[in-house]
Amino acid sequence: MKIQIKQAIEKNMTSSKSLEAPEPILDKKTVKELTNREILKDEYKEFELGNDTYSMCFKSLHTVCAQKMELLPKDWQRCFQSAIFVFCIQALLLVMINLAFLDETMTIKSPTMVVTLGARFICSILMHLQVEGDVRQGQKMMKFATNHPEEFSMPKIAFMIGLMQFLGGFFCELACITFLSTLDKTIDVIIKFIALGSIAKIDDFYAAALPSENKVKKNAKKGEDAIFVSKHRRNIDRSE
């Protein structure tokens, strides 16, 4: 009896499989497109960017990303103007800090208390963690624009955007560590660290303050998967 039931089940399963719809026959063009998509997922690394002013400008200069985000030439021009404005503000504030070092009373000195030394060390580490992402992202932008110039409407400007973010973060950290080394009071070290750390985040403040109607900000999700790292320095043909 058990054998008969088992045979009936197997027969039923065989008949159900035969009733299933056959696999669709794909043409060569569709197969090639699907294969390319799989290669992108497996071999190519998605190029991730933040939501700051420099990232928005970089995305607007990328041809495919700009098309997905439905951007016009005037949109990337506005993004570029915003990036220049942010960089100029950062540079101006850093120049003001540099001018303060011309004062003879402001010199780098050892603290009189161990607590102050500890505050300097902790604030310096926190400052590094705060700007490290901006510096690394600026380096990635410059490298991507160098290896993929054909993907940008203006590759030199895209490289310059990465350079501005890199320099802004690097000099903010340098100015913060140097300035904190001149302070001898623990509370002054903490307060000045908070103030100097804000300079490195001006690009984030500016992007967050943009209205929701901003086209680049509103359509940012549409262009998230449009930028892929398809070339590396090790496999670029220099003879071209």
C-alpha positions in Angstrom: 0.0 0.0 0.0 2.8 2.4 0.9 4.6 1.6 -2.3 1.5 2.4 -4.3 1.0 5.8 -2.5 4.7 6.7 -3.1 4.4 5.9 -6.8 1.2 8.0 -7.1 2.9 11.0 -5.5 5.9 10.7 -7.8 3.6 10.4 -10.8 1.7 13.5 -9.7 4.9 15.5 -9.2 6.2 14.5 -12.7 2.9 15.6 -14.3 3.0 19.0 -12.5 6.5 19.6 -13.7 5.5 19.0 -17.3 2.7 21.5 -16.9 5.1 24.3 -15.9 5.8 27.1 -18.4 9.0 26.5 -20.4 11.9 28.9 -19.8 11.7 31.9 -22.2 14.2 31.9 -25.0 16.2 35.2 -24.8 17.7 36.9 -27.8 21.5 37.7 -27.9 21.0 41.4 -27.1 19.0 40.6 -23.9 21.5 37.9 -22.8 24.4 40.3 -23.3 22.7 43.0 -21.3 21.9 40.6 -18.4 25.5 39.4 -18.5 26.8 43.0 -18.3 24.6 43.6 -15.3 26.0 40.5 -13.6 29.5 41.7 -14.3 28.8 45.1 -12.8 27.4 43.4 -9.6 30.3 40.9 -9.3 33.4 42.7 -10.5 32.7 46.4 -10.5 32.5 48.2 -7.2 29.8 50.8 -6.6 31.2 54.3 -6.0 29.5 55.6 -2.9 29.3 59.3 -2.0 27.9 61.3 0.9 25.2 64.0 0.9 27.5 67.0 1.3 27.9 69.9 -1.1 31.0 68.5 -2.9 29.3 65.1 -3.4 26.3 66.7 -5.0 28.5 68.7 -7.4 30.4 65.5 -8.3 27.2 63.6 -9.0 25.9 66.4 -11.2 29.0 66.3 -13.4 28.8 62.6 -13.9 27.0 62.1 -17.3 25.0 58.9 -16.4 24.2 60.1 -12.9 23.0 63.5 -14.2 20.7 61.8 -16.7 19.1 59.6 -14.1 18.7 62.6 -11.8 17.1 64.6 -14.7 19.5 67.5 -14.3 20.0 70.4 -16.7 23.3 72.3 -17.3 22.1 75.1 -15.0 21.8 72.6 -12.2 25.4 71.4 -12.2 26.5 75.1 -12.6 24.6 75.9 -9.4 26.2 72.9 -7.6 29.6 74.1 -8.7 28.9 77.6 -7.5 27.8 76.2 -4.1 31.0 74.1 -3.9 33.2 77.1 -4.6 31.3 79.2 -2.0 31.8 76.5 0.7 35.5 76.1 -0.1 36.0 79.9 0.0 34.3 80.1 3.4 36.5 77.3 4.7 39.7 78.9 3.3 38.8 82.3 4.6 38.2 81.0 8.2 41.5 79.1 8.0 43.4 82.2 6.9 41.9 84.1 9.9 43.2 81.3 12.2 46.6 81.5 10.5 46.8 85.2 11.0 46.2 84.6 14.7 49.5 82.7 14.8 51.4 85.9 13.8 50.7 87.1 17.3 53.8 86.7 19.4 51.9 85.7 22.4 50.5 82.6 20.7 53.1 79.9 20.7 53.1 76.1 20.8 53.9 75.0 24.4 53.7 72.1 26.7 50.7 72.2 29.1 51.2 72.6 32.8 48.6 70.0 33.7 48.3 66.4 32.6 44.5 66.8 32.2 45.1 69.5 29.6 47.5 67.2 27.7 44.8 64.5 27.8 42.2 66.9 26.5 44.5 67.9 23.6 45.1 64.3 22.7 41.4 63.3 22.8 40.3 66.4 20.8 43.0 65.8 18.2 41.8 62.2 17.8 38.2 63.3 17.5 39.1 65.9 15.0 40.9 63.3 12.9 37.9 61.0 13.0 35.7 64.0 12.0 37.6 65.0 8.9 39.0 61.6 7.8 35.8 60.8 5.8 36.0 64.1 3.9 39.7 63.6 3.1 39.2 60.0 2.0 36.2 61.0 -0.1 38.2 63.8 -1.8 40.9 61.3 -2.7 38.4 58.9 -4.1 36.8 61.6 -6.2 40.2 62.7 -7.7 41.2 59.1 -8.4 37.8 58.3 -10.0 37.9 61.4 -12.2 41.5 60.5 -13.3 40.6 56.9 -14.2 37.2 57.6 -15.7 37.5 61.0 -17.5 35.1 59.8 -20.3 32.2 59.5 -17.8 32.2 63.3 -17.0 31.1 66.3 -19.0 34.0 68.2 -17.4 36.5 65.8 -15.9 38.9 68.6 -14.8 36.2 70.3 -12.8 35.3 66.9 -11.2 38.9 66.4 -10.2 39.0 70.0 -8.8 35.9 69.2 -6.6 37.7 66.3 -5.0 40.8 68.4 -4.5 38.8 71.1 -2.8 37.2 68.6 -0.4 40.6 67.0 0.3 42.3 70.3 1.0 39.5 71.6 3.2 39.5 68.6 5.4 43.3 68.3 5.6 44.0 72.0 6.5 41.1 72.0 9.0 42.7 69.2 10.9 46.2 70.7 10.7 44.9 74.1 11.9 42.9 72.5 14.8 45.9 70.4 16.1 48.3 73.3 15.8 45.9 75.8 17.5 45.1 73.4 20.4 48.8 73.0 21.0 48.9 76.7 22.0 46.2 76.5 24.7 47.0 75.9 28.4 43.5 75.5 29.8 41.4 72.4 29.5 38.1 74.2 29.0 39.7 76.3 26.3 40.9 73.2 24.5 37.4 71.7 24.4 35.6 74.9 23.4 38.1 75.7 20.6 38.0 72.1 19.3 34.2 72.4 18.9 34.5 75.7 17.1 37.3 74.5 14.8 35.5 71.2 14.1 32.6 73.1 12.7 34.7 74.6 9.9 35.3 71.1 8.4 31.5 70.4 8.3 30.5 73.6 6.5 29.8 71.5 3.4 27.4 69.3 5.3 25.7 72.3 6.9 25.2 74.0 3.5 23.8 70.8 1.9 21.4 70.2 4.8 20.2 73.8 4.5 19.2 73.5 0.9 15.4 73.4 0.2 13.7 70.2 -0.6 12.8 71.6 -4.0 16.5 71.5 -5.0 16.7 69.1 -8.0 20.0 67.5 -7.0 18.9 67.0 -3.4 15.4 65.8 -4.4 16.6 63.2 -7.1 19.7 62.0 -5.2 18.3 58.5 -4.8 17.9 58.1 -8.5 21.6 58.4 -9.1 22.8 56.3 -6.3 23.6 53.2 -8.4 24.8 55.1 -11.5 28.5 55.4 -10.7 30.7 52.3 -10.8 34.4 51.8 -10.5 35.2 50.0 -13.8 38.8 51.0 -14.2 41.8 50.7 -11.9 45.3 52.1 -12.4 46.7 48.7 -12.6 44.6 47.7 -15.7 44.5 51.0 -17.6 46.2 50.8 -21.0 48.7 53.7 -21.0 49.4 53.3 -24.7 46.0 54.7 -25.7 
